[in-house]
């Protein structure tokens, strides 16, 4: 073998050794870098283990206790199994990243309704009642095309109560069997995820869509306004209002 061959083999050896050593470095060495890319309102408190089995502790703004996230990988060809644990949130599922996509399964997630109250407090909204449950969630996001290839979801709120302020008066509405459904719809020839909230009578209450322009479109139906104890004078077959919000400012770098 010539000199160039030896040099190439040496470079390849150093590369392989570096990759192996990097894979076995404990995750807490990467904590400072990961803290820079956490979503706004969250903070990475602790990170331990390795990429194939580890634990993370995340503090969420306005939550009194941190969220515990753990994961494990039994085989390189199998999805990663993950678990969420918190006094008010319990969930589990699977995650499978590839070079071009990310697949997410939520096999079960239960969240106490009052966990959302700190975030809703500035709007004067208070939730109580049964837990909100996600019974099914599956999504595939393609990074190369920057769009979802699959999206299915189902969640429900069996019974609850919503209280809010109007002109210094507290208005309360009782909730029964609200259902949240997720699917893909075609917008500008591109598949985009959509969430639809439906009442116990299977009437649409609101619809949330991710547009190709990377904006969120919220459509509120008169049924939701009346379900919250307000009278709607217009026609019920038309939306009460539509809002579009850009997906900006959610991540900090």
C-alpha positions as CSV (number, residue, x, y, z in Angstrom):
1,X,0.0,0.0,0.0
2,X,1.1,3.5,-0.8
3,X,1.5,6.5,1.5
4,X,-1.9,7.9,0.4
5,X,-3.6,4.7,1.3
6,X,-2.0,4.7,4.8
7,X,-3.1,8.3,5.3
8,X,-6.7,7.5,4.2
9,X,-6.8,4.5,6.5
10,X,-5.5,6.6,9.4
11,X,-8.1,9.3,8.8
12,X,-10.8,6.7,8.6
13,X,-9.6,5.1,11.8
14,X,-9.6,8.4,13.7
15,X,-13.1,9.2,12.3
16,X,-14.5,5.8,13.5
17,X,-12.9,6.1,16.9
18,X,-14.2,9.7,17.3
19,X,-17.7,8.6,16.5
20,X,-17.6,5.6,18.9
21,X,-16.2,7.8,21.7
22,X,-18.7,10.5,21.0
23,X,-21.6,8.0,21.1
24,X,-20.4,6.7,24.5
25,X,-19.9,10.2,26.1
26,X,-22.5,10.7,28.8
27,X,-25.2,13.0,27.7
28,X,-24.7,15.5,30.5
29,X,-21.6,16.8,28.7
30,X,-24.0,18.1,26.0
31,X,-26.3,19.9,28.5
32,X,-25.0,23.4,27.9
33,X,-25.4,23.1,24.1
34,X,-29.0,21.7,24.4
35,X,-30.1,24.4,26.7
36,X,-29.5,26.9,23.9
37,X,-32.1,25.3,21.6
38,X,-34.9,24.6,24.2
39,X,-38.3,26.1,23.3
40,X,-39.3,29.3,25.0
41,X,-40.8,28.8,28.4
42,X,-38.8,25.6,29.1
43,X,-35.5,24.9,30.7
44,X,-33.4,21.8,30.7
45,X,-32.6,21.1,34.4
46,X,-30.8,17.8,34.2
47,X,-29.7,15.3,31.5
48,X,-28.2,11.9,32.2
49,X,-27.5,8.5,30.6
50,X,-26.6,7.9,26.9
51,X,-28.4,8.4,23.6
52,X,-29.8,4.9,23.7
53,X,-31.0,5.1,27.3
54,X,-31.3,8.2,29.4
55,X,-33.4,10.6,31.4
56,X,-34.1,14.4,31.2
57,X,-35.6,16.7,33.6
58,X,-37.3,19.7,32.1
59,X,-38.8,22.8,33.8
60,X,-41.9,24.3,32.2
61,X,-42.8,27.8,32.9
62,X,-45.6,28.2,35.5
63,X,-45.5,24.5,36.4
64,X,-44.6,23.9,40.0
65,X,-42.6,20.7,39.4
66,X,-40.4,19.6,36.5
67,X,-41.3,17.1,33.9
68,X,-39.5,13.8,33.8
69,X,-38.7,12.4,30.4
70,X,-37.0,9.0,29.9
71,X,-36.2,6.9,26.8
72,X,-34.7,3.6,25.9
73,X,-33.6,1.8,22.7
74,X,-33.5,-2.0,22.5
75,X,-32.3,-2.2,18.9
76,X,-31.0,0.2,16.2
77,X,-33.8,-1.0,14.0
78,X,-36.6,-0.5,16.5
79,X,-38.3,2.8,17.6
80,X,-37.2,4.5,20.8
81,X,-39.6,4.0,23.7
82,X,-40.3,7.1,25.7
83,X,-42.2,7.9,29.0
84,X,-43.4,11.2,30.5
85,X,-43.9,11.5,34.2
86,X,-45.3,14.4,36.2
87,X,-47.8,14.6,39.1
88,X,-50.3,15.9,36.6
89,X,-49.1,14.3,33.3
90,X,-48.4,10.7,32.5
91,X,-47.6,9.5,28.9
92,X,-45.8,7.0,26.9
93,X,-45.1,6.1,23.3
94,X,-42.4,5.7,20.7
95,X,-40.2,7.8,18.5
96,X,-38.2,6.8,15.4
97,X,-35.8,9.3,13.8
98,X,-34.2,8.7,10.4
99,X,-31.9,10.8,8.2
100,X,-34.9,12.5,6.6
101,X,-37.9,12.1,8.9
102,X,-39.2,11.8,12.4
103,X,-42.0,9.4,13.4
104,X,-43.9,9.9,16.6
105,X,-46.4,7.6,18.3
106,X,-48.4,8.6,21.5
107,X,-49.9,5.4,22.8
108,X,-51.4,7.0,25.8
109,X,-51.2,10.4,27.6
110,X,-53.3,11.7,30.5
111,X,-53.1,15.3,31.6
112,X,-55.0,17.0,34.4
113,X,-57.1,19.9,33.1
114,X,-55.9,22.3,35.7
115,X,-52.4,22.0,34.5
116,X,-53.2,24.5,31.8
117,X,-54.5,27.1,34.3
118,X,-51.2,29.0,34.8
119,X,-51.0,29.5,31.0
120,X,-54.6,30.6,30.8
121,X,-54.6,32.8,33.8
122,X,-53.6,36.0,31.9
123,X,-56.8,35.5,29.8
124,X,-58.9,35.0,33.0
125,X,-59.7,31.4,32.1
126,X,-59.8,28.5,34.6
127,X,-60.3,24.8,33.8
128,X,-61.3,22.0,36.2
129,X,-62.8,18.5,35.9
130,X,-61.6,15.2,34.5
131,X,-58.3,14.7,32.9
132,X,-57.7,15.3,29.2
133,X,-56.6,12.1,27.5
134,X,-54.8,11.5,24.2
135,X,-55.7,8.0,23.1
136,X,-54.0,8.0,19.7
137,X,-51.4,10.0,18.0
138,X,-49.2,9.2,15.0
139,X,-47.3,11.6,12.9
140,X,-44.4,11.5,10.3
141,X,-42.6,14.7,9.5
142,X,-40.3,14.7,6.4
143,X,-37.4,17.2,7.0
144,X,-36.3,17.1,3.3
145,X,-39.7,18.3,2.2
146,X,-40.5,20.3,5.3
147,X,-44.0,18.8,5.6
148,X,-46.0,16.1,7.3
149,X,-46.4,12.8,5.5
150,X,-48.8,11.3,8.0
151,X,-50.9,12.6,10.9
152,X,-53.6,11.0,12.9
153,X,-54.8,11.9,16.4
154,X,-57.6,11.5,18.9
155,X,-58.1,13.0,22.3
156,X,-61.1,13.6,24.5
157,X,-62.2,15.5,27.6
158,X,-65.0,13.5,29.3
159,X,-66.3,16.1,31.7
160,X,-65.1,19.4,32.8
161,X,-65.8,23.1,33.6
162,X,-64.5,26.3,32.0
163,X,-64.7,29.5,33.9
164,X,-63.8,32.9,32.4
165,X,-64.3,36.6,33.0
166,X,-66.6,38.9,31.0
167,X,-67.0,42.5,32.3
168,X,-65.9,41.5,35.8
169,X,-68.4,38.7,35.9
170,X,-67.5,35.0,36.1
171,X,-69.2,32.8,33.5
172,X,-69.0,29.0,33.8
173,X,-69.7,26.4,31.2
174,X,-69.9,22.6,31.8
175,X,-68.2,20.4,29.3
176,X,-69.3,16.9,28.3
177,X,-67.4,14.5,26.0
178,X,-65.5,16.9,23.8
179,X,-63.5,15.0,21.1
180,X,-60.4,16.2,19.3
181,X,-59.6,14.6,16.0
182,X,-56.5,15.0,13.9
183,X,-55.9,14.3,10.2
184,X,-54.1,15.5,7.1
185,X,-55.7,17.9,4.6
186,X,-54.5,19.1,1.2
187,X,-53.7,22.8,1.1
188,X,-52.0,24.2,-2.0
189,X,-51.2,20.6,-3.1
190,X,-49.4,20.0,0.1
191,X,-50.5,17.8,3.0
192,X,-50.9,19.7,6.3
193,X,-52.0,18.6,9.8
194,X,-55.4,19.6,11.1
195,X,-57.0,19.4,14.5
196,X,-60.8,19.6,14.9
197,X,-62.7,19.8,18.2
198,X,-66.2,18.4,18.2
199,X,-69.0,18.5,20.7
200,X,-70.9,15.6,22.3
201,X,-73.4,16.0,19.4
202,X,-70.5,15.7,16.9
203,X,-70.7,19.3,15.9
204,X,-67.5,21.2,15.0
205,X,-66.4,23.7,17.7
206,X,-63.1,24.8,16.2
207,X,-60.5,23.8,13.7
208,X,-56.7,24.4,13.9
209,X,-54.6,24.0,10.7
210,X,-51.0,24.4,9.9
211,X,-50.7,26.2,6.6
212,X,-48.0,25.8,4.0
213,X,-46.9,29.3,4.9
214,X,-45.9,28.0,8.3
215,X,-48.8,29.8,9.9
216,X,-51.5,28.5,12.3
217,X,-55.1,29.1,11.2
218,X,-57.8,28.9,13.9
219,X,-61.4,28.8,12.9
220,X,-64.0,29.2,15.7
221,X,-67.5,28.1,15.1
222,X,-70.7,29.6,16.7
223,X,-71.3,26.3,18.4
224,X,-68.2,26.9,20.6
225,X,-69.3,30.4,21.6
226,X,-72.7,29.1,22.6
227,X,-71.2,26.1,24.4
228,X,-69.3,28.6,26.5
229,X,-72.5,30.3,27.6
230,X,-72.7,33.1,25.1
231,X,-75.5,33.8,22.6
232,X,-74.5,34.0,18.9
233,X,-76.9,36.1,16.8
234,X,-75.6,35.1,13.3
235,X,-75.9,31.9,11.2
236,X,-74.4,28.8,12.8
237,X,-73.2,27.3,9.5
238,X,-70.6,30.1,9.1
239,X,-67.5,30.6,11.3
240,X,-67.7,33.1,14.1
241,X,-64.2,34.2,13.3
242,X,-60.8,33.1,11.8
243,X,-57.4,33.9,13.1
244,X,-54.0,33.4,11.5
245,X,-50.8,33.4,13.7
246,X,-47.3,33.0,12.3
247,X,-45.1,30.3,13.8
248,X,-42.4,32.6,15.0
249,X,-40.8,33.2,18.3
250,X,-41.4,29.6,19.6
251,X,-37.7,28.7,19.6
252,X,-34.7,30.6,20.9
253,X,-31.1,30.1,19.8
